[in-house]
C-alpha cells in the first residue's frame, strides 16, 4: 500500500495559506516534472474519471483517513482545490502518470507549505495496480527534489497508518526518519488507528542511494 495520511483538515482549512506572520498570498505555479518512467503534472478536467475511480477503490482506501467519494463532482472539486492551492501558495499537488502511454496512476503532493518555517508536508496516493513497482518512491523523490531546490525547504513531514508497512518503506527509502506515533488519531473504516510521524531535514537530502 502506497499512500500517506490525508490529514483531518477540510478543504478550506487546508488552503488558508495562514502563516505565523499573517496570510500568505504567494502564487506557487504547479510544476511539471519528469522521471525515467513518470510524468508529474498539473491536474486537468480530463482527469476527473480516473480520479473518481482512484478515490472509490476499496483497496486504495484501506488505510485512508477519509471516506470514499460519493459522486464524480467530488473529483471536480478536488481539481479545483489543486488550482486554489497553487494560487494561494500553500503547496503543489501533481497528477502522476506513466511516461509511456500517459495513464494516470495517482497523485503526489507537497502541502501546508510554510515559508516562515521553511516546512511542508508530503502526501501521495497510487492506484493498487501500480503498487510494488517503485512508482511512489520515484514520484516522491522528484517532487522532494523540486521542493528543496525551489522552496528552500528545511523540513518535510509525512504521516502514515502504522499498519501501512509499504508506505513506511517508501518514506524510509527517501531518508525520512520515524519521529513518533500519534496514538488513536484516526478512525479508518470504523477501526481506531495510530499514525507514524516521519520527518526529513534538508541536510539529510538526498538519500545515499535513491531507491525504487
C-alpha positions as a printed NumPy array, in Angstrom:
array([[  0.   ,   0.   ,   0.   ],
       [  1.494,   3.31 ,  -1.027],
       [ -0.007,   6.469,   0.361],
       [  0.281,   8.765,   3.353],
       [ -2.384,  10.173,   5.616],
       [ -4.581,  12.834,   4.064],
       [ -4.838,  14.546,   7.471],
       [ -8.032,  15.706,   9.068],
       [ -8.424,  19.198,   7.627],
       [-11.304,  20.251,   5.47 ],
       [-10.607,  21.838,   2.106],
       [-10.966,  25.415,   3.308],
       [ -8.688,  24.898,   6.313],
       [ -6.048,  23.195,   4.209],
       [ -5.964,  26.1  ,   1.769],
       [ -5.997,  29.139,   4.059],
       [ -2.327,  29.994,   3.467],
       [ -2.008,  31.308,   7.034],
       [  1.487,  31.647,   8.46 ],
       [  2.683,  32.774,  11.885],
       [  3.034,  36.319,  10.485],
       [ -0.217,  36.627,   8.588],
       [ -1.952,  35.472,   5.424],
       [  0.302,  34.463,   2.571],
       [ -0.747,  35.276,  -0.991],
       [  2.189,  33.903,  -2.953],
       [  1.287,  32.152,  -6.188],
       [  3.125,  28.836,  -6.462],
       [  2.9  ,  27.572, -10.067],
       [  2.422,  23.808, -10.187],
       [  5.468,  22.298, -11.908],
       [  5.701,  19.551, -14.494],
       [  8.388,  17.031, -13.53 ],
       [  9.839,  14.118, -15.481],
       [ 11.454,  10.927, -14.21 ],
       [ 12.648,   7.81 , -16.007],
       [  9.144,   6.288, -16.033],
       [  6.752,   9.005, -14.899],
       [  5.464,  12.478, -15.575],
       [  4.157,  14.617, -12.711],
       [  1.929,  17.435, -13.955],
       [ -0.943,  19.74 , -13.   ],
       [ -4.401,  18.161, -12.981],
       [ -6.843,  18.897, -15.792],
       [-10.558,  18.342, -16.24 ],
       [ -9.764,  15.213, -18.236],
       [ -8.534,  13.524, -15.045],
       [-11.966,  13.518, -13.397],
       [-12.961,   9.951, -14.253],
       [ -9.608,   8.403, -13.266],
       [ -9.523,  10.409, -10.029],
       [-13.02 ,   9.263,  -9.102],
       [-12.046,   5.635,  -9.737],
       [ -8.954,   6.06 ,  -7.561],
       [-10.852,   7.529,  -4.623],
       [-13.601,   4.907,  -4.71 ],
       [-11.207,   1.941,  -4.842],
       [-11.596,  -0.042,  -1.602],
       [ -8.021,  -1.349,  -1.747],
       [ -6.58 ,   2.154,  -2.165],
       [ -8.697,   3.463,   0.712],
       [ -7.81 ,   0.634,   3.119],
       [ -5.795,   2.954,   5.383],
       [ -7.123,   6.265,   4.115],
       [ -8.498,   8.706,   6.681],
       [-11.407,   9.976,   4.579],
       [-14.475,   8.214,   3.13 ],
       [-14.816,   7.113,  -0.478],
       [-16.126,   9.774,  -2.834],
       [-19.858,   9.536,  -3.395],
       [-20.095,  11.333,  -6.735],
       [-17.915,  12.395,  -9.642],
       [-18.396,  16.053,  -8.733],
       [-16.073,  15.348,  -5.81 ],
       [-13.259,  14.788,  -8.316],
       [-14.068,  18.137,  -9.902],
       [-13.817,  19.842,  -6.505],
       [-10.507,  18.074,  -5.892],
       [ -9.068,  19.504,  -9.126],
       [-10.401,  22.964,  -8.262],
       [ -8.748,  22.683,  -4.834],
       [ -5.435,  21.849,  -6.526],
       [ -5.657,  25.063,  -8.534],
       [ -6.589,  27.028,  -5.424],
       [ -3.634,  25.532,  -3.574],
       [ -1.292,  26.848,  -6.276],
       [ -2.972,  30.255,  -6.426],
       [ -2.782,  30.718,  -2.654],
       [  0.77 ,  29.435,  -2.468],
       [  0.145,  26.684,   0.07 ],
       [  1.613,  23.798,  -1.933],
       [  1.53 ,  21.72 ,  -5.094],
       [ -0.497,  18.59 ,  -5.833],
       [  0.526,  16.785,  -9.019],
       [ -1.087,  14.096, -11.123],
       [  1.252,  11.121, -11.594],
       [  1.079,   9.378, -14.951],
       [  3.195,   6.817, -16.767],
       [  5.519,   8.463, -19.276],
       [  4.746,   5.655, -21.716],
       [  1.069,   5.851, -22.569],
       [  0.078,   8.647, -20.194],
       [ -2.136,   6.545, -17.893],
       [ -2.934,   8.313, -14.598],
       [ -1.788,   6.138, -11.681],
       [ -2.236,   8.542,  -8.769],
       [ -1.03 ,  11.809,  -7.307],
       [  1.743,  13.245,  -5.146],
       [  1.583,  16.453,  -3.109],
       [  3.58 ,  18.944,  -1.09 ],
       [  1.087,  20.857,   1.015],
       [  0.957,  23.049,   4.12 ],
       [  3.979,  24.965,   2.835],
       [  5.11 ,  27.49 ,   5.433],
       [  7.784,  29.836,   4.059],
       [  8.422,  31.303,   7.508],
       [  9.406,  27.936,   8.945],
       [ 10.572,  26.548,   5.565],
       [  8.446,  23.457,   6.087],
       [  5.842,  21.417,   4.209],
       [  4.041,  18.054,   4.298],
       [  4.299,  15.203,   1.801],
       [  1.38 ,  13.077,   0.657],
       [  0.797,  10.566,  -2.141],
       [ -1.873,   8.167,  -3.352],
       [ -1.401,   5.474,  -6.014],
       [ -3.762,   3.036,  -7.681],
       [ -3.347,  -0.542,  -6.474],
       [ -2.369,  -1.673,  -9.992],
       [  0.767,   0.493,  -9.609],
       [  1.862,  -0.845,  -6.219],
       [  5.115,  -2.738,  -5.733],
       [  6.878,  -1.194,  -8.742],
       [  8.674,   1.728,  -7.099],
       [  6.424,   4.399,  -8.568],
       [  5.64 ,   6.077,  -5.236],
       [  9.329,   6.397,  -4.371],
       [ 10.145,   7.68 ,  -7.855],
       [  7.371,  10.285,  -7.845],
       [  8.021,  11.475,  -4.305],
       [ 11.763,  11.751,  -4.971],
       [ 11.128,  14.046,  -7.949],
       [  8.703,  16.242,  -6.009],
       [ 11.007,  16.48 ,  -2.998],
       [ 13.98 ,  17.41 ,  -5.179],
       [ 11.908,  20.182,  -6.786],
       [ 10.704,  21.388,  -3.381],
       [ 14.142,  21.511,  -1.769],
       [ 15.55 ,  23.336,  -4.802],
       [ 12.63 ,  25.726,  -5.374],
       [ 11.098,  26.38 ,  -1.954],
       [ 14.303,  26.333,   0.111],
       [ 12.701,  23.856,   2.497],
       [ 14.356,  22.851,   5.725],
       [ 11.861,  20.183,   6.817],
       [  9.25 ,  17.92 ,   5.233],
       [  6.83 ,  15.89 ,   7.343],
       [  4.724,  12.855,   6.444],
       [  2.349,  10.595,   8.336],
       [  1.277,   7.017,   7.673],
       [ -1.024,   4.47 ,   9.287],
       [  1.113,   2.222,  11.49 ],
       [ -0.349,  -0.822,   9.701],
       [  0.739,   0.509,   6.313],
       [  4.172,  -1.088,   6.035],
       [  4.513,  -0.353,   2.32 ],
       [  4.074,   3.386,   2.805],
       [  6.557,   3.328,   5.679],
       [  9.107,   1.652,   3.381],
       [  8.632,   4.363,   0.755],
       [  9.319,   7.097,   3.297],
       [ 12.34 ,   5.309,   4.731],
       [ 13.81 ,   4.822,   1.246],
       [ 13.565,   8.601,   0.865],
       [ 15.553,   9.034,   4.104],
       [ 12.598,  10.096,   6.272],
       [ 13.152,   9.333,   9.959],
       [ 10.345,   7.977,  12.11 ],
       [  9.932,  10.532,  14.894],
       [  6.955,   9.32 ,  16.872],
       [  3.435,   7.927,  16.994],
       [  0.108,   9.73 ,  17.074],
       [ -1.98 ,   7.376,  19.146],
       [ -5.534,   6.624,  18.005],
       [ -5.623,   9.768,  15.869],
       [ -7.786,   8.293,  13.071],
       [-10.807,   6.086,  12.65 ],
       [-10.471,   4.097,   9.424],
       [-13.487,   2.027,   8.354],
       [-14.709,   2.065,  11.933],
       [-11.331,   0.974,  13.334],
       [ -9.356,   3.272,  15.611],
       [ -5.811,   3.537,  14.269],
       [ -2.45 ,   5.126,  15.049],
       [ -0.189,   7.137,  12.749],
       [  3.572,   7.223,  12.487],
       [  5.087,  10.685,  12.096],
       [  8.102,  10.964,   9.783],
       [ 10.441,  13.887,   9.209],
       [ 13.065,  14.704,   6.593],
       [ 15.565,  17.573,   7.003],
       [ 17.405,  19.436,   4.275],
       [ 20.772,  18.21 ,   5.498],
       [ 19.524,  14.619,   5.154],
       [ 18.664,  15.037,   1.476],
       [ 19.177,  13.364,  -0.94 ],
       [ 19.153,   9.734,   0.216],
       [ 22.543,   7.991,  -0.003],
       [ 21.293,   5.884,  -2.928],
       [ 17.879,   6.813,  -4.345],
       [ 15.87 ,   3.584,  -4.491],
       [ 12.678,   2.364,  -6.13 ]])
